Structures are given as structure tokens and as C-alpha cells.
Amino acid sequence: MVLTNVGLVVMKQETDWKIVRWDFVKGIENNDFTRIVGLIPVAGYLILFNDEIARLASFDVLAGVKGDDVSPFLFSGLTKLRLVFLGSLSVLCSFFIYRLFRPAVLEVSKNELEFSELVRQRYSVHELTEMENYVHSERWIERTSSFWTVRGKKRSKEPVVSGYVPEARALMFSKHSDYIGFLAREWWVGTMHTYRLARVSSAVLGTLGYLLLALPTVDVAQAVLRHLSTG
């Protein structure tokens, strides 16, 4: 935080790269394709340890290879099977890490604006008070300038909603609607930064897994295209 000559506060919020935040990791891990890929390691053991299946999975017929023709593939059939197996295993591990450590709020809102609207509609005074106290605590790391900077000055950590009783919820929102909205967005962004090691591990394993899965597909595609271009 730097104080300028005119008394304005310039703040630098601490936010991780988008690609290792939970909201981005969710896009990699929480989809139907990941769930299907997660079944491959189970079948993979049956394939990798069955010599007959491994022998038949050469893909030579698909690429038009006959007799003593030189194989157009970059990887052997067995190598491609191993890449699929290892890639799917990596994706599966990534998915498990995501499911174990993800913030629960991701199940009900996909971004901070959606969560802010959810808070306006459903959150009680008690829940808002807990959120406010947590965001204003010493252990909280400031994430969004929209909440912490007000007209060029740093926001005070004095509680705003803590003094309200449940019956006064409508009055509280009418007086502090913008504050509550920005508070919700600050809290949501903060939760996307929890368990850094788990976030990074999940993102890396997921990306590596999809890369390993893509290599056999690219290999088959280039071989087939080469066969079609020369056929």
C-alpha cells in the first residue's frame, strides 16, 4: 500500500494467476469428459496386461499400412495405449484433488457476480455477519480493489452489518446494498485462493493428463491424413 501526495491510497491486491484459481480449475476437472476419462484406468489394466489386445491395437489398418510398409505413426500401438492410460490416470488424480479441496461455494455460483446476487437473495444477517468478520480479520488477504478502495482511500475495517438483527435485514440491504455486494465478491474471490498446493497440483495434473491423452489422437490423425494425401 502506498500513500500518494494527495492522500489517496494505491493498493496492490494479492491475486494468483487465473489458471491456478479454483474457478479455473473447475473448468478443467468438473465436466462430463473428465468423469468418462476417469474410468479408463480401470479398463486400462485389462488392456495393458493383455498381450493380444496390445498386439491388435497397432492402428495400421486405419492408416492403410500393408505388409512391409513403413509405419507412418510416431508412436507404436502399445505406446499410444500407455499414453492414454497414464493421461487418464493423471486426470483422475487431478479430479480427486479437486473434489477433496474445492470450496463448496463453487457448487452454487460460478463467479463473484453470481455469488453476490445469491447473497442478496438468500443470505441471512447472521451469515453476512460471519462473512464480514472473516473478511475484516487479520488473517484475511485483501483480493479486490473494488471492495478495499473507496474513492481513492482504503476502506475502514469497521463492521457495517454486524449490528443488525434478523428483523432488520431489509433495512440493512437498503442502506448498505453496494457494500454487501462488494463484500460478497471479495469473499468469493478469496475462497478461490484457498489450498494453493491442491489448486496447483490439480491444474498441473489435469493439464498434463489431457496432453498425454491428446498425443495418441494427434499421432493417429497425422497418419490417416498422410495416407489420404498420398492415396
C-alpha positions in Angstrom: 0.0 0.0 0.0 1.4 3.4 -1.0 0.2 6.8 0.2 0.4 9.5 -2.5 0.9 13.3 -2.1 -2.8 13.9 -2.4 -3.7 11.4 0.3 -5.0 8.7 -2.0 -4.3 5.1 -1.3 -2.9 3.0 -4.1 -3.4 -0.7 -3.3 -2.0 -3.8 -4.8 -4.2 -6.8 -4.2 -2.7 -10.3 -4.0 -4.4 -12.5 -6.6 -3.0 -15.7 -8.1 -2.9 -16.4 -11.8 -6.3 -17.2 -13.1 -5.1 -20.6 -14.3 -4.4 -21.9 -10.8 -7.5 -20.5 -9.1 -10.4 -22.8 -8.1 -12.8 -21.3 -10.6 -10.5 -22.0 -13.5 -9.5 -25.5 -12.2 -13.2 -26.3 -12.0 -13.4 -25.9 -15.8 -10.7 -28.5 -16.2 -11.8 -31.0 -13.7 -15.6 -30.8 -13.2 -17.0 -31.9 -16.6 -18.5 -35.0 -18.2 -15.4 -35.8 -20.2 -13.3 -35.9 -17.1 -15.7 -38.4 -15.5 -15.6 -40.6 -18.5 -11.8 -40.4 -18.8 -11.7 -41.4 -15.1 -13.0 -44.9 -16.0 -10.1 -45.6 -18.4 -7.5 -46.6 -15.8 -9.8 -49.4 -14.6 -10.1 -50.8 -18.1 -6.5 -49.9 -18.8 -5.2 -52.6 -16.5 -7.1 -55.2 -18.5 -5.7 -53.7 -21.8 -2.1 -53.1 -20.9 -1.6 -56.5 -19.4 -3.3 -58.4 -22.2 -0.7 -59.1 -24.9 -3.3 -60.0 -27.5 -5.2 -56.7 -27.2 -2.0 -54.7 -27.2 -0.9 -56.5 -30.4 -4.2 -55.8 -32.2 -4.1 -52.1 -31.2 -1.5 -51.2 -33.8 -3.8 -48.9 -35.8 -2.0 -50.0 -39.0 -5.3 -50.8 -40.8 -6.7 -47.4 -40.0 -3.7 -45.7 -41.6 -3.6 -48.1 -44.7 -0.3 -49.8 -43.7 0.2 -53.1 -45.6 2.8 -55.8 -45.4 6.3 -54.4 -45.0 5.2 -50.7 -45.4 6.9 -48.3 -43.1 4.6 -47.3 -40.3 3.5 -43.7 -40.5 3.0 -43.5 -36.8 5.3 -41.6 -34.4 4.3 -43.9 -31.6 3.8 -47.7 -31.5 0.3 -49.0 -30.7 1.5 -50.1 -27.2 3.0 -46.7 -26.6 -0.3 -45.0 -27.5 -2.2 -47.3 -25.1 0.3 -46.4 -22.4 -0.1 -42.7 -23.0 -3.9 -43.0 -22.8 -3.6 -44.9 -19.6 -1.2 -42.5 -18.0 -3.1 -39.5 -19.2 -6.4 -40.8 -17.9 -4.8 -41.7 -14.6 -3.4 -38.2 -14.3 -6.8 -36.7 -15.0 -8.4 -39.0 -12.4 -5.9 -37.9 -9.7 -6.5 -34.3 -10.6 -10.3 -34.8 -10.3 -9.9 -36.4 -6.9 -7.8 -33.5 -5.6 -10.4 -31.0 -6.9 -13.2 -32.8 -5.2 -11.4 -33.0 -1.9 -10.2 -29.4 -1.6 -12.6 -27.3 -3.7 -14.6 -24.5 -2.0 -18.2 -25.5 -1.5 -19.3 -22.2 -2.9 -18.3 -23.3 -6.4 -21.3 -25.7 -6.3 -23.8 -22.8 -6.2 -22.1 -19.9 -8.1 -19.6 -19.9 -11.0 -18.3 -16.3 -10.5 -18.2 -13.5 -8.0 -21.1 -11.6 -9.6 -23.4 -14.6 -9.4 -22.5 -15.2 -5.8 -23.1 -11.5 -5.0 -26.6 -11.9 -6.3 -27.1 -15.1 -4.4 -26.1 -13.3 -1.2 -28.6 -10.5 -1.8 -31.4 -13.1 -2.3 -30.7 -15.7 0.3 -28.1 -14.9 2.9 -29.3 -14.1 6.5 -27.9 -11.3 8.7 -26.1 -13.9 10.7 -24.3 -15.4 7.6 -23.4 -11.9 6.4 -22.0 -11.0 9.8 -19.8 -14.1 9.8 -18.6 -13.2 6.3 -17.9 -9.6 7.2 -16.0 -10.6 10.4 -13.9 -13.1 8.4 -13.0 -10.7 5.6 -12.1 -8.0 8.2 -9.9 -10.3 10.3 -6.1 -10.1 10.4 -5.7 -13.4 8.6 -7.6 -12.3 5.5 -5.6 -11.4 2.4 -7.1 -8.5 0.5 -8.1 -9.5 -3.0 -10.3 -6.9 -4.8 -9.7 -3.2 -5.0 -13.4 -2.7 -5.7 -14.1 -3.6 -2.0 -11.0 -2.2 -0.3 -10.7 1.1 -2.1 -13.4 3.7 -1.7 -13.0 7.0 -3.6 -9.2 6.5 -3.6 -9.0 5.8 0.1 -8.6 2.5 1.9 -11.8 1.2 3.4 -12.0 1.1 7.2 -12.3 -2.4 8.8 -15.2 -1.2 11.0 -18.1 -3.6 10.8 -21.2 -2.4 8.9 -23.7 -5.3 9.1 -22.8 -6.8 12.4 -25.1 -4.5 14.4 -28.3 -5.5 12.6 -30.8 -8.1 13.8 -32.6 -10.5 11.5 -35.8 -8.5 11.5 -33.8 -5.5 10.1 -32.5 -7.4 7.0 -34.5 -5.3 4.5 -33.3 -2.1 6.1 -29.7 -3.3 6.2 -29.8 -4.0 2.4 -31.5 -0.7 1.6 -28.7 1.2 3.4 -25.7 -0.9 2.5 -26.6 -2.8 -0.7 -23.4 -1.8 -2.6 -21.2 -2.6 0.4 -22.7 -6.1 0.8 -22.4 -6.8 -2.9 -18.7 -5.8 -2.9 -18.2 -7.8 0.3 -19.6 -10.9 -1.2 -17.4 -10.5 -4.3 -14.3 -10.1 -2.1 -15.2 -13.2 -0.1 -15.8 -15.2 -3.2 -12.5 -14.3 -4.8 -10.8 -15.0 -1.5 -12.2 -18.5 -1.4 -10.8 -19.2 -4.9 -7.3 -18.8 -3.4 -7.6 -21.5 -0.7 -5.3 -24.6 -0.6 -2.8 -23.3 -3.1 -0.8 -26.6 -3.3 -4.0 -28.5 -4.1 -5.0 -26.0 -6.7 -1.7 -26.0 -8.5 -1.4 -29.8 -8.3 -4.9 -30.3 -9.7 -4.3 -27.8 -12.5 -0.9 -29.3 -13.4 -2.1 -33.0 -13.3 -5.2 -32.1 -15.3 -3.3 -30.3 -18.0 -0.6 -33.0 -18.2 -3.3 -35.7 -18.4 -5.1 -34.0 -21.3 -1.8 -33.5 -23.1 -0.9 -37.2 -22.7 -4.4 -38.1 -24.0 -4.0 -35.8 -27.0 -0.7 -37.2 -28.2 -2.2 -40.6 -29.4 -5.1 -38.8 -31.1 -2.7 -36.4 -32.9 -0.5 -39.3 -33.9 -3.4 -41.3 -35.4 -4.8 -38.1 -37.1 -1.5 -37.3 -38.8 -1.0 -40.8 -40.0 -4.5 -41.0 -41.5 -4.1 -37.6 -43.2 -0.8 -38.7 -44.7 -2.4 -41.8 -46.0 -5.3 -39.8 -47.6 -3.0 -37.3 -49.1 -0.9 -40.0 -50.8 -3.8 -42.3 -51.6 
